[in-house]
């Protein structure tokens, strides 16, 4: 029988001044990189962070959040444990939300989470059927977030960043719908990635319109990194050098390419299909 006890909160408290200016400053990539912080927002993210054991560095909340039946118990426990919490009146929170996400953003959900970025090195131990997503640069944050959401659904272990892709951009974070908490984030150079790949018997499959193989013909049930390129330029020269084979996605009609999030989703789910064949 499943326990009804709440999941423990994992805290990594921010030691500086938690206020609105800090949150707004994290819109700047340079500030995020220097501070190692990022933000997410909404009840879904709060619940998912707790479920995944993602450490909380601080919370900025609307006064209305204490009346939400899902958020209130978490806020009570976080307060008791000494997590920094900045409480703002509802109208002030709405103004802050607009500063962060623009006037076209959906109605604010009364809670903003502050986290520390958690980057890892390439794993020393690779399981026989591990698979990862590999990226170098993704131009549109929403595409990167959508890819991360699909990658979790397809069972990917995490994302290997080989360039300047920023999974902690606020718009990318929002597009994950909380899936970023389920991922491991690896940062590596192409040189280290190639060495790691050779040592661990990992194959890297690049998505490109010029691929020699139909993406459905490739064997994904071994340790695999699915490599996707930038929206306009595609795979970089360094990415191509890091790949063992290249997959194309067949298309009818005039289009000669797909949105990068769509292409990544197709390859991720082909990997899932091979690893989880339907029972008969």
Order of alpha helices (4+ residues) and beta strands (2+ residues): alpha-alpha-beta-alpha-beta-alpha-beta-alpha-beta-beta-beta-alpha-beta-alpha-beta-alpha-beta-beta-beta-alpha-beta-alpha
